[in-house]
Amino acid sequence: MENAMDLAPSWHPIDITVLIIYFIAMIGIGVAVVRRASRGLDSYFLAGNELPWYVLGVSNASAMFDITGTMWLVYNIFVYGGKGIWLPWLWPTFNQIFLAVYLASWIRRSNVLTGAEWITTRFGEGRGGELSRMIVVVFALVSVIGFIAYDFQGMGKFTATFLPWDWSPNTYGILIMAITAIYVLLGGMISVVLTDVAQFVIMAICSLAIAIIAMKDVSAEQIAAVVPEGWGNIAVTWKMGLDWSELIPALTNNLSNDGYSIFGLFFMAMLFKGVLISIAGPAPNYDMQRILAAKNPREASYMSAVVSAALMPRWWMIAGITVLALHYMSPTFAGMSAPDFEMVLPWVIKEKIPPLLLGLLLAGLLAAFMSTFSATLNAGGAYLVNDLYKRYIKKAASPRHYVAVSWIAQIVILAVGIVFGMQTASINDITQWIVSGLWGGYTAANVLKWHWWRLNGFGYFWGMLVGIGAALVLPQFFSHALWAFFPILLLSVVACILGSLLSEPESDDVLKSFYKTVRPWGFWGPIQKKVQEEDPSFQPNRRFGRDSANVALALVWQMTLVTMPLYMVLKNWKGMWISILLFVGLSWILKKTWKDHIED
């Protein structure tokens, strides 16, 4: 990197001791639960469906509190200010709202182990069902490897800056992933969840500490002096309207290259894409595994709601790091022709975190990475073992045998993910491919599986296959991966419809069983009629209006969990109190319109 700086912090013996104790404790949890986790695949991958919803929710939030994502979010707020709060919708972060309101309960009613096994409840055991199940496994493995590559890139970049040995980023990435893999392999889901909760506590403490340091050291006037006009405005406007040319000239290139300048158009495309992806349901990764691990459908809904609330402390850290970087690092950035803004987080920690707090903070940030990576690795192992090895290679073996195979499967996934991670130069590049390209290939088939009875296993298979293939090719032809989403979606929709209409529908027994169990709303008229002919007492799901209204209300509620900590650190007291009042009022409304009406 041009004009690079020496970012290695001054290590105090206490900091090193904290890190060593942390690593030993995390591995110790895996050792402590290995016997319980080895009872069978349900225990290993779903913790026996015995964990409380609030523990699963905190664990899921912890898995989303990753270093790589935090570095990207800090970059967004640093460069785009208030409008940067909308950019996480690229994932989209509001998919948790759709899950909490209705989708999590639909998924949990299936009582299965993985997302691929869940597909069998929709398409049956015939050839189409087998093909659809296989393509979900393929997608799950591609996405898991993509996320491991994403984690590897961020972890290597981060640890090479701070750890006291002169090793390469790739070496550090491999080292930390290996340590994490030990407790994942030993303890399975139980180990992952317990370490996630411990890691969440560390991260929340560190986030608050950084926020306090930022509020103590930097005033609102000092922030205003180093940002362009309109930087703090969260309103969605047609153009981004930020001019960094006088303050940090290098950011002019970022504003052009990122592709957000016509922000209104970008926002509409992002929202449209995000809603479709959210309606499709969770991709087959750790999010799906947490839902399937809940005790019942009601607790699955509660768990998804907790995720949004538990992610609020992350925005203390993001806001604190951004404020400190703006105040202390802006003069340095102004004099650099090609600064790496993805390194804002490590720069701030080097410059502003006191030595005795450094060990705890780095343990917290390593925890953020380890929780994401551990959950991803555990989910990938579930698909390889349960949906490939157990189903097609060795159908009748002891629980210990399957757990042992799970260890091998996860090691293979880890190795492949690291190899791909070494080929990626930018966190932002792989982020954009995952959230727009890969998810574009997933969306069409998985929206239709809920809402159109005529979609069959062949249609699902061809829709997913064409979508995944297009996601691997098309994004390179667009200036921003978001725009590739739309042709990928169109190709996948056409493949779904043609694949379904050119083959026979699924059997009535399969469709009626799915419809009666899951009770989705949508275009299920012929199946609803057949179910009611057999069971006149059956009542179809007429909650579309209520669910849609609750999604809209909860979406605003979720955004107040972002603006409250952000406004607090920026010392925008008016914005903070408006956010608090909206949060309280919407919480009361949602209790009446959503929580009191959740069905098991």
C-alpha positions as CSV (number, residue, x, y, z in Angstrom):
1,M,0.0,0.0,0.0
2,E,1.4,3.4,-1.0
3,N,2.4,5.6,1.9
4,A,2.0,2.7,4.3
5,M,2.4,3.3,8.0
6,D,3.9,1.3,10.9
7,L,0.8,0.1,12.7
8,A,2.3,-2.4,15.1
9,P,1.1,-1.6,18.7
10,S,3.2,-1.5,21.8
11,W,2.5,-4.9,23.5
12,H,2.2,-5.0,27.2
13,P,2.6,-8.4,28.9
14,I,-0.9,-8.2,30.3
15,D,-2.3,-7.8,26.7
16,I,-0.5,-11.0,25.6
17,T,-1.7,-12.8,28.7
18,V,-5.3,-11.8,28.0
19,L,-5.0,-13.2,24.4
20,I,-3.5,-16.5,25.6
21,I,-6.2,-17.0,28.3
22,Y,-8.9,-16.3,25.7
23,F,-7.6,-18.9,23.2
24,I,-7.2,-21.5,25.9
25,A,-10.7,-20.8,27.2
26,M,-12.3,-21.2,23.8
27,I,-10.6,-24.5,23.1
28,G,-11.4,-25.6,26.6
29,I,-15.2,-25.2,25.9
30,G,-14.8,-27.5,22.9
31,V,-13.1,-30.1,25.1
32,A,-15.7,-29.8,27.8
33,V,-18.7,-30.5,25.6
34,V,-17.1,-33.1,23.2
35,R,-18.8,-36.1,24.9
36,R,-22.3,-34.4,24.7
37,A,-21.7,-33.3,21.1
38,S,-20.7,-36.8,20.0
39,R,-24.1,-38.4,20.7
40,G,-25.2,-38.0,17.1
41,L,-25.7,-35.6,14.2
42,D,-28.6,-33.9,15.9
43,S,-26.4,-33.2,19.0
44,Y,-23.4,-32.3,16.9
45,F,-25.1,-29.9,14.4
46,L,-28.3,-28.8,16.3
47,A,-27.3,-29.2,20.0
48,G,-30.2,-31.6,20.3
49,N,-32.8,-28.7,20.0
50,E,-32.2,-28.0,23.7
51,L,-30.8,-24.5,23.6
52,P,-33.0,-21.5,24.7
53,W,-34.1,-19.1,22.0
54,Y,-32.3,-16.1,23.6
55,V,-29.0,-18.0,23.7
56,L,-29.4,-19.0,20.0
57,G,-30.2,-15.4,19.2
58,V,-27.1,-14.0,20.9
59,S,-25.1,-16.7,19.2
60,N,-26.4,-15.8,15.8
61,A,-25.8,-12.1,16.4
62,S,-22.3,-12.9,17.5
63,A,-21.7,-14.9,14.3
64,M,-22.6,-11.8,12.3
65,F,-20.3,-9.5,14.4
66,D,-17.2,-10.3,12.3
67,I,-14.0,-8.3,11.7
68,T,-14.2,-8.3,8.0
69,G,-17.8,-6.9,8.0
70,T,-16.9,-4.4,10.7
71,M,-14.0,-3.1,8.6
72,W,-16.4,-2.7,5.7
73,L,-19.0,-0.9,7.8
74,V,-16.5,1.5,9.3
75,Y,-15.4,2.3,5.7
76,N,-19.0,3.0,4.7
77,I,-19.7,5.4,7.6
78,F,-16.3,7.1,7.3
79,V,-16.8,7.8,3.5
80,Y,-20.6,8.1,3.3
81,G,-21.6,9.3,6.7
82,G,-25.3,9.0,7.5
83,K,-26.2,7.4,4.2
84,G,-23.7,4.6,5.0
85,I,-26.3,3.1,7.4
86,W,-28.3,1.9,4.4
87,L,-25.4,0.1,2.7
88,P,-25.7,-3.0,4.9
89,W,-29.0,-3.6,3.2
90,L,-26.9,-5.0,0.4
91,W,-26.7,-8.3,2.4
92,P,-29.6,-7.5,3.3
93,T,-29.4,-7.1,7.1
94,F,-33.2,-6.7,7.3
95,N,-33.7,-10.4,6.3
96,Q,-33.8,-11.0,10.1
97,I,-37.1,-9.0,10.2
98,F,-38.8,-11.3,7.7
99,L,-37.5,-14.3,9.6
100,A,-38.8,-13.0,12.9
101,V,-42.2,-12.0,11.6
102,Y,-43.1,-15.3,9.8
103,L,-40.4,-17.2,8.0
104,A,-38.5,-18.7,10.9
105,S,-41.6,-20.4,12.2
106,W,-42.4,-21.8,8.7
107,I,-38.9,-23.2,8.5
108,R,-38.8,-24.7,12.0
109,R,-42.1,-26.6,11.5
110,S,-40.2,-29.1,9.3
111,N,-38.2,-30.7,12.1
112,V,-35.1,-31.4,9.9
113,L,-31.3,-31.1,10.3
114,T,-30.2,-29.0,7.4
115,G,-31.7,-26.7,4.7
116,A,-31.1,-29.4,2.0
117,E,-33.0,-31.9,4.1
118,W,-35.8,-29.3,4.5
119,I,-36.1,-29.2,0.7
120,T,-37.3,-32.9,0.7
121,T,-40.4,-31.8,2.7
122,R,-41.2,-29.5,-0.3
123,F,-40.3,-31.7,-3.3
124,G,-40.4,-35.2,-2.0
125,E,-38.1,-38.2,-2.6
126,G,-38.4,-38.5,-6.4
127,R,-35.8,-37.6,-9.0
128,G,-36.7,-33.9,-8.9
129,G,-36.5,-33.9,-5.1
130,E,-33.1,-35.5,-5.3
131,L,-31.8,-33.0,-7.8
132,S,-33.2,-30.0,-5.8
133,R,-31.6,-31.4,-2.6
134,M,-28.2,-31.8,-4.4
135,I,-28.2,-28.3,-5.8
136,V,-28.9,-26.9,-2.4
137,V,-25.9,-28.7,-1.1
138,V,-23.8,-27.3,-4.0
139,F,-25.0,-23.8,-3.2
140,A,-24.4,-24.3,0.5
141,L,-20.8,-25.4,-0.1
142,V,-20.1,-22.6,-2.6
143,S,-21.5,-20.0,-0.1
144,V,-19.6,-21.5,2.8
145,I,-16.3,-21.5,0.9
146,G,-17.1,-17.9,-0.2
147,F,-17.6,-16.8,3.4
148,I,-14.5,-18.6,4.6
149,A,-12.5,-16.8,1.9
150,Y,-14.1,-13.6,3.0
151,D,-13.2,-14.3,6.7
152,F,-9.7,-15.3,5.7
153,Q,-9.1,-12.1,3.8
154,G,-10.2,-9.9,6.7
155,M,-8.5,-11.9,9.4
156,G,-5.2,-12.0,7.7
157,K,-5.3,-8.2,7.0
158,F,-6.2,-7.5,10.5
159,T,-3.9,-9.7,12.5
160,A,-0.8,-9.0,10.4
161,T,-1.1,-5.4,11.7
162,F,-1.3,-6.3,15.4
163,L,0.1,-9.6,16.4
164,P,3.8,-9.2,17.6
165,W,5.4,-11.6,15.1
166,D,6.6,-10.6,11.6
167,W,4.5,-13.1,9.7
168,S,2.5,-12.7,6.5
169,P,-1.3,-12.0,6.5
170,N,-1.9,-15.5,5.1
171,T,0.1,-17.1,7.8
172,Y,-1.9,-15.3,10.5
173,G,-5.2,-16.2,8.8
174,I,-4.3,-19.9,8.7
175,L,-3.1,-19.8,12.4
176,I,-6.3,-18.2,13.7
177,M,-8.6,-20.4,11.6
178,A,-6.7,-23.5,12.8
179,I,-7.2,-22.5,16.5
180,T,-10.9,-21.9,15.9
181,A,-11.4,-25.1,14.0
182,I,-10.2,-27.1,17.1
183,Y,-13.1,-26.2,19.2
184,V,-15.6,-26.3,16.3
185,L,-14.5,-29.9,15.5
186,L,-14.5,-31.0,19.1
187,G,-17.8,-29.6,20.3
188,G,-20.0,-29.0,17.2
189,M,-23.0,-26.7,17.6
190,I,-22.9,-26.7,21.4
191,S,-19.3,-25.5,21.4
192,V,-20.0,-22.9,18.7
193,V,-23.0,-21.5,20.6
194,L,-21.3,-21.4,24.0
195,T,-18.2,-19.7,22.7
196,D,-20.4,-17.3,20.7
197,V,-22.1,-16.1,23.8
198,A,-18.8,-15.7,25.6
199,Q,-17.4,-13.8,22.6
200,F,-20.5,-11.6,22.4
201,V,-20.0,-10.4,26.0
202,I,-16.3,-9.5,25.2
203,M,-17.3,-7.7,22.0
204,A,-20.1,-5.7,23.7
205,I,-17.7,-4.5,26.4
206,C,-15.1,-3.6,23.8
207,S,-17.7,-1.8,21.7
208,L,-18.9,0.3,24.6
209,A,-15.2,1.1,25.6
210,I,-14.4,2.4,22.1
211,A,-17.6,4.5,22.0
212,I,-16.7,6.0,25.4
213,I,-13.2,6.8,24.2
214,A,-14.5,8.5,21.1
215,M,-17.1,10.5,22.9
216,K,-14.5,11.6,25.5
217,D,-11.8,12.6,22.9
218,V,-13.8,14.1,20.0
219,S,-16.5,16.8,20.1
220,A,-19.3,17.3,17.6
221,E,-17.6,20.5,16.3
222,Q,-14.4,18.6,15.6
223,I,-16.2,16.0,13.6
224,A,-18.0,18.7,11.6
225,A,-14.7,20.3,10.8
226,V,-13.3,17.2,9.0
227,V,-16.4,16.0,7.0
228,P,-18.1,17.5,3.9
229,E,-21.4,19.2,4.0
230,G,-24.3,16.7,4.3
231,W,-22.1,13.9,5.7
232,G,-24.4,13.4,8.7
233,N,-27.7,13.3,6.7
234,I,-29.3,9.9,6.7
235,A,-32.0,10.9,4.2
236,V,-32.2,9.0,0.9
237,T,-31.5,11.5,-1.8
238,W,-31.2,11.0,-5.5
239,K,-27.5,11.8,-5.6
240,M,-25.0,11.1,-2.9
241,G,-23.9,14.7,-2.8
242,L,-20.7,14.4,-0.9
243,D,-17.6,16.3,-1.9
244,W,-14.3,15.1,-0.3
245,S,-12.1,16.8,-2.9
246,E,-10.9,19.5,-0.5
247,L,-10.6,17.4,2.7
248,I,-9.3,14.0,1.5
249,P,-8.8,14.1,-2.3
250,A,-8.1,10.3,-2.5
251,L,-11.7,9.7,-1.6
252,T,-12.9,11.2,-4.8
253,N,-11.8,8.0,-6.6
254,N,-13.6,5.9,-4.0
255,L,-16.9,7.8,-4.6
256,S,-16.6,7.1,-8.3
257,N,-15.4,3.5,-8.1
258,D,-17.9,2.3,-5.5
259,G,-20.9,3.1,-7.7
260,Y,-23.2,4.8,-5.2
261,S,-23.2,8.3,-6.8
262,I,-26.8,8.1,-8.1
263,F,-27.8,7.0,-4.6
264,G,-31.6,7.1,-5.1
265,L,-31.5,4.6,-8.0
266,F,-29.0,2.5,-6.1
267,F,-31.2,2.5,-3.0
268,M,-34.3,1.4,-4.9
269,A,-32.4,-1.4,-6.6
270,M,-30.9,-2.5,-3.3
271,L,-34.3,-2.4,-1.5
272,F,-35.9,-4.4,-4.3
273,K,-33.1,-7.0,-4.3
274,G,-33.1,-7.1,-0.5
275,V,-36.9,-7.8,-0.2
276,L,-36.7,-10.6,-2.7
277,I,-33.7,-12.2,-1.0
278,S,-35.5,-11.9,2.4
279,I,-38.7,-13.5,1.1
280,A,-36.6,-16.3,-0.3
281,G,-35.6,-17.2,3.3
282,P,-32.2,-17.8,4.8
283,A,-29.4,-19.3,2.7
284,P,-28.2,-22.7,3.8
285,N,-25.7,-21.5,6.3
286,Y,-25.4,-20.8,10.0
287,D,-28.5,-18.6,10.0
288,M,-30.6,-21.6,8.8
289,Q,-28.9,-23.9,11.3
290,R,-29.8,-21.6,14.3
291,I,-33.5,-21.7,13.2
292,L,-33.5,-25.4,12.9
293,A,-31.8,-25.7,16.3
294,A,-34.6,-23.8,18.1
295,K,-36.9,-25.8,20.4
296,N,-40.1,-24.9,18.4
297,P,-41.5,-22.5,15.8
298,R,-42.4,-19.8,18.3
299,E,-38.9,-19.8,19.8
300,A,-37.4,-19.7,16.3
301,S,-39.3,-16.4,15.7
302,Y,-38.1,-15.0,19.0
303,M,-34.6,-16.0,18.2
304,S,-34.6,-14.1,15.0
305,A,-35.9,-11.0,16.7
306,V,-33.1,-11.1,19.3
307,V,-30.5,-11.1,16.6
308,S,-31.4,-7.5,15.5
309,A,-31.4,-6.2,19.1
310,A,-28.1,-8.0,20.0
311,L,-26.3,-6.4,17.0
312,M,-26.8,-2.9,18.4
313,P,-23.5,-2.8,20.4
314,R,-21.7,-3.4,17.1
315,W,-22.7,0.1,16.1
316,W,-21.0,1.6,19.2
317,M,-17.8,0.1,17.9
318,I,-18.4,1.2,14.3
319,A,-19.3,4.8,15.3
320,G,-16.4,5.0,17.8
321,I,-13.8,3.8,15.3
322,T,-15.2,6.1,12.6
323,V,-15.2,9.2,14.9
324,L,-11.6,8.6,16.1
325,A,-10.4,8.0,12.5
326,L,-12.1,11.1,11.2
327,H,-10.5,13.3,13.9
328,Y,-7.0,11.8,14.2
329,M,-6.4,10.2,10.8
330,S,-7.9,12.7,8.4
331,P,-4.7,14.8,8.1
332,T,-2.7,11.6,7.3
333,F,-5.3,10.4,4.8
334,A,-5.3,13.8,3.2
335,G,-1.6,13.5,2.4
336,M,-1.8,10.0,0.9
337,S,-2.4,9.4,-2.8
338,A,-3.7,5.8,-2.4
339,P,-4.7,5.0,1.2
340,D,-6.3,1.6,2.0
341,F,-9.4,2.8,3.8
342,E,-10.3,-0.8,4.7
343,M,-7.5,-0.5,7.3
344,V,-9.2,2.3,9.2
345,L,-10.0,0.0,12.1
346,P,-6.5,-1.2,12.8
347,W,-5.1,2.3,12.3
348,V,-7.4,3.6,15.0
349,I,-6.7,0.8,17.4
350,K,-2.9,1.4,17.0
351,E,-3.3,5.1,17.6
352,K,-5.9,5.5,20.3
353,I,-6.4,2.3,22.4
354,P,-4.5,2.3,25.7
355,P,-2.1,-0.7,26.1
356,L,-4.0,-2.4,29.0
357,L,-7.2,-2.3,27.0
358,L,-5.5,-3.6,23.8
359,G,-5.5,-7.2,24.8
360,L,-9.2,-7.3,25.7
361,L,-10.1,-5.4,22.5
362,L,-8.1,-7.7,20.3
363,A,-9.6,-10.7,22.0
364,G,-13.0,-9.2,21.3
365,L,-12.2,-8.6,17.6
366,L,-10.7,-12.0,17.3
367,A,-13.8,-13.3,18.9
368,A,-15.9,-11.5,16.3
369,F,-14.0,-13.3,13.6
370,M,-14.0,-16.7,15.3
371,S,-17.7,-16.7,16.0
372,T,-18.5,-16.0,12.3
373,F,-16.0,-18.5,11.0
374,S,-17.0,-21.2,13.5
375,A,-20.7,-21.0,12.7
376,T,-19.9,-21.1,8.9
377,L,-17.6,-24.1,9.2
378,N,-20.1,-26.0,11.4
379,A,-23.0,-25.4,8.9
380,G,-20.8,-26.5,6.0
381,G,-19.9,-29.8,7.7
382,A,-23.6,-30.5,8.3
383,Y,-24.4,-30.4,4.6
384,L,-21.4,-32.5,3.5
385,V,-22.1,-35.2,6.1
386,N,-25.9,-35.3,6.5
387,D,-26.9,-34.6,2.9
388,L,-24.1,-36.3,1.0
389,Y,-22.1,-38.9,3.0
390,K,-25.0,-40.2,5.1
391,R,-27.6,-40.2,2.4
392,Y,-25.5,-41.6,-0.5
393,I,-22.3,-43.3,0.8
394,K,-22.9,-44.8,4.3
395,K,-26.5,-44.8,5.4
396,A,-26.2,-46.9,8.6
397,A,-23.3,-46.1,10.8
398,S,-22.8,-45.2,14.5
399,P,-23.2,-41.6,15.7
400,R,-19.5,-41.5,16.5
401,H,-18.6,-42.5,13.0
402,Y,-20.6,-39.6,11.5
403,V,-19.1,-37.2,14.0
404,A,-15.6,-38.3,13.0
405,V,-16.5,-37.9,9.3
406,S,-17.8,-34.4,10.2
407,W,-14.3,-33.5,11.4
408,I,-12.7,-34.6,8.1
409,A,-15.4,-32.8,6.1
410,Q,-14.9,-29.5,7.9
411,I,-11.1,-29.7,7.5
412,V,-11.6,-30.2,3.8
413,I,-14.0,-27.2,3.6
414,L,-11.5,-25.1,5.6
415,A,-8.6,-25.9,3.3
416,V,-10.6,-25.1,0.1
417,G,-11.9,-21.8,1.6
418,I,-8.3,-20.7,2.6
419,V,-7.1,-21.4,-1.0
420,F,-9.8,-19.2,-2.4
421,G,-9.2,-16.6,0.2
422,M,-5.5,-16.3,-0.9
423,Q,-6.7,-15.4,-4.4
424,T,-8.8,-12.4,-3.2
425,A,-7.2,-9.0,-2.9
426,S,-10.1,-6.9,-1.6
427,I,-12.7,-7.4,1.2
428,N,-15.1,-5.2,-0.8
429,D,-14.8,-7.3,-3.9
430,I,-15.7,-10.6,-2.3
431,T,-18.4,-8.8,-0.2
432,Q,-20.1,-7.5,-3.4
433,W,-19.9,-10.9,-5.1
434,I,-21.5,-12.7,-2.1
435,V,-24.3,-10.3,-1.5
436,S,-25.3,-9.6,-5.1
437,G,-23.9,-12.2,-7.4
438,L,-24.2,-15.4,-5.4
439,W,-27.5,-14.4,-3.7
440,G,-28.9,-13.5,-7.1
441,G,-28.6,-17.1,-8.1
442,Y,-30.4,-18.2,-4.9
443,T,-33.4,-15.9,-4.9
444,A,-35.8,-16.8,-7.7
445,A,-36.1,-20.6,-6.9
446,N,-36.4,-19.9,-3.2
447,V,-39.1,-17.3,-3.4
448,L,-41.1,-19.6,-5.7
449,K,-40.7,-22.6,-3.4
450,W,-42.8,-20.8,-0.7
451,H,-45.4,-19.1,-2.8
452,W,-46.1,-21.1,-6.1
453,W,-47.4,-24.6,-5.8
454,R,-46.5,-25.6,-9.3
455,L,-42.7,-25.2,-8.8
456,N,-41.4,-28.7,-8.7
457,G,-38.0,-30.2,-8.0
458,F,-36.9,-30.0,-11.6
459,G,-37.8,-26.3,-11.8
460,Y,-36.0,-25.6,-8.5
461,F,-32.9,-27.5,-9.7
462,W,-32.7,-25.7,-13.0
463,G,-33.4,-22.3,-11.4
464,M,-30.6,-22.8,-8.9
465,L,-28.2,-24.3,-11.3
466,V,-28.6,-21.5,-13.9
467,G,-28.5,-18.9,-11.1
468,I,-25.3,-20.2,-9.5
469,G,-23.7,-20.5,-13.0
470,A,-24.7,-16.9,-13.9
471,A,-23.4,-15.7,-10.5
472,L,-20.0,-17.1,-11.2
473,V,-19.8,-15.4,-14.6
474,L,-21.9,-12.2,-14.9
475,P,-20.7,-9.9,-12.1
476,Q,-17.4,-9.3,-13.8
477,F,-19.2,-7.6,-16.6
478,F,-20.8,-4.9,-14.4
479,S,-19.4,-1.9,-12.7
480,H,-21.1,-2.9,-9.4
481,A,-22.1,-6.5,-8.5
482,L,-25.6,-5.2,-7.5
483,W,-26.5,-4.6,-11.2
484,A,-25.6,-8.2,-12.0
485,F,-28.3,-9.3,-9.6
486,F,-31.1,-8.5,-12.1
487,P,-30.0,-10.5,-15.1
488,I,-29.0,-13.4,-12.8
489,L,-32.5,-13.2,-11.3
490,L,-34.2,-13.1,-14.7
491,L,-32.3,-16.1,-16.0
492,S,-33.1,-18.0,-12.9
493,V,-36.8,-17.2,-13.0
494,V,-37.0,-18.4,-16.6
495,A,-35.2,-21.6,-15.7
496,C,-37.5,-22.2,-12.8
497,I,-40.7,-21.8,-14.8
498,L,-39.5,-23.8,-17.8
499,G,-38.1,-26.6,-15.7
500,S,-41.4,-26.8,-13.8
501,L,-43.9,-26.6,-16.7
502,L,-41.9,-29.0,-18.9
503,S,-42.2,-31.7,-16.2
504,E,-44.9,-33.2,-14.0
505,P,-46.0,-31.5,-10.8
506,E,-45.0,-32.9,-7.5
507,S,-47.4,-35.5,-6.1
508,D,-50.5,-34.4,-4.3
509,D,-49.4,-36.1,-1.1
510,V,-46.1,-34.2,-1.0
511,L,-47.7,-30.9,-1.7
512,K,-50.6,-31.4,0.7
513,S,-48.2,-32.5,3.5
514,F,-46.0,-29.4,2.9
515,Y,-48.9,-27.0,2.7
516,K,-50.6,-28.4,5.8
517,T,-47.4,-28.4,7.9
518,V,-45.9,-25.1,6.8
519,R,-49.1,-23.2,6.0
520,P,-47.5,-20.6,3.7
521,W,-49.5,-17.8,2.0
522,G,-49.2,-17.4,-1.8
523,F,-50.5,-19.1,-4.9
524,W,-51.6,-22.4,-3.4
525,G,-55.2,-22.5,-4.5
526,P,-55.4,-26.0,-6.1
527,I,-53.6,-27.6,-3.1
528,Q,-55.7,-25.6,-0.6
529,K,-58.9,-26.9,-2.3
530,K,-57.7,-30.5,-2.1
531,V,-56.6,-30.2,1.6
532,Q,-60.0,-28.7,2.6
533,E,-61.8,-31.4,0.7
534,E,-60.1,-33.9,3.0
535,D,-60.2,-31.8,6.1
536,P,-63.0,-29.1,6.0
537,S,-61.8,-27.7,9.4
538,F,-58.4,-26.7,7.9
539,Q,-57.9,-22.9,7.8
540,P,-55.5,-21.5,5.2
541,N,-53.0,-18.8,6.2
542,R,-54.7,-15.4,5.8
543,R,-51.9,-13.4,7.6
544,F,-50.3,-11.9,4.5
545,G,-51.6,-8.4,5.3
546,R,-50.7,-8.6,9.0
547,D,-47.2,-10.1,8.2
548,S,-46.5,-7.4,5.6
549,A,-47.5,-4.6,8.0
550,N,-45.4,-6.1,10.7
551,V,-42.4,-6.4,8.4
552,A,-42.7,-2.6,7.5
553,L,-43.0,-1.6,11.2
554,A,-40.1,-3.9,12.3
555,L,-37.9,-2.6,9.5
556,V,-38.1,0.9,11.0
557,W,-37.7,-0.6,14.5
558,Q,-34.5,-2.3,13.4
559,M,-33.0,0.9,11.9
560,T,-33.5,2.7,15.3
561,L,-31.1,0.1,16.7
562,V,-28.5,1.4,14.3
563,T,-29.3,5.1,14.6
564,M,-29.4,5.2,18.5
565,P,-25.8,4.2,19.1
566,L,-24.6,6.1,16.0
567,Y,-26.2,9.3,17.0
568,M,-25.0,8.9,20.6
569,V,-21.3,8.6,19.6
570,L,-21.7,11.5,17.1
571,K,-23.4,13.5,19.9
572,N,-26.5,14.2,17.8
573,W,-28.8,14.3,20.8
574,K,-31.9,15.2,18.9
575,G,-31.5,12.3,16.5
576,M,-30.8,10.0,19.4
577,W,-33.9,10.9,21.3
578,I,-36.1,10.7,18.2
579,S,-34.6,7.2,17.6
580,I,-35.3,6.2,21.3
581,L,-38.9,7.3,21.1
582,L,-39.5,5.5,17.8
583,F,-37.9,2.4,19.3
584,V,-40.1,2.4,22.4
585,G,-43.3,3.1,20.4
586,L,-42.7,0.5,17.8
587,S,-41.7,-2.1,20.4
588,W,-45.1,-1.6,22.0
589,I,-47.0,-1.8,18.7
590,L,-45.1,-4.9,17.6
591,K,-45.8,-6.6,20.9
592,K,-49.5,-6.2,20.1
593,T,-49.4,-6.9,16.4
594,W,-46.7,-9.6,16.2
595,K,-45.6,-11.2,19.4
596,D,-49.1,-11.8,20.8
597,H,-50.1,-13.5,17.5
598,I,-47.2,-15.8,16.8
599,E,-48.4,-19.3,16.0
600,D,-46.7,-22.6,16.9
